[in-house]
Amino acid sequence: MPFKKREIILILGILFLMIGMMSFIAPIYAVSIAIVIYFGVRVFVGRRKKQIQESIVKGACSVCGQGIIKNKCPNCDKLKDSRSA
């Protein structure tokens, strides 16, 4: 699985952060903090991406252009329900 450009940038950024921390704290602590930050960012980005995909509508109604929610058009289905009642 090849690395994407943003993953390489993340790794390089955390590597530079780790090198900068080594002047203040022990190297083993700097490495462990860098690893925790890397996986923390990966988990955060994964959850955020999943949240965004869930919030995006699945399509658009061909009649009115409203976004489809739960496989129904909120605008057209509301009009059909009011006509039948």
Contacts in CASP RR format, 6 or more apart in sequence:
PFRMAT RR
TARGET T0000
AUTHOR 0000-0000-0000
METHOD contacts of the structure
MODEL  1
MPFKKREIILILGILFLMIGMMSFIAPIYAVSIAIVIYFGVRVFVGRRKK
QIQESIVKGACSVCGQGIIKNKCPNCDKLKDSRSA
3 11 0 8 1.000
10 38 0 8 1.000
10 41 0 8 1.000
10 42 0 8 1.000
11 38 0 8 1.000
14 34 0 8 1.000
14 37 0 8 1.000
14 38 0 8 1.000
14 41 0 8 1.000
15 34 0 8 1.000
17 34 0 8 1.000
17 37 0 8 1.000
18 30 0 8 1.000
18 31 0 8 1.000
18 33 0 8 1.000
18 34 0 8 1.000
19 30 0 8 1.000
20 30 0 8 1.000
21 29 0 8 1.000
21 30 0 8 1.000
21 33 0 8 1.000
21 34 0 8 1.000
22 30 0 8 1.000
57 67 0 8 1.000
57 68 0 8 1.000
57 69 0 8 1.000
58 67 0 8 1.000
58 68 0 8 1.000
58 69 0 8 1.000
58 71 0 8 1.000
59 67 0 8 1.000
59 68 0 8 1.000
60 66 0 8 1.000
60 67 0 8 1.000
60 68 0 8 1.000
61 67 0 8 1.000
61 68 0 8 1.000
61 73 0 8 1.000
61 75 0 8 1.000
61 76 0 8 1.000
63 73 0 8 1.000
63 76 0 8 1.000
64 73 0 8 1.000
64 75 0 8 1.000
64 76 0 8 1.000
65 73 0 8 1.000
65 75 0 8 1.000
66 73 0 8 1.000
66 74 0 8 1.000
66 75 0 8 1.000
66 76 0 8 1.000
67 73 0 8 1.000
67 74 0 8 1.000
END
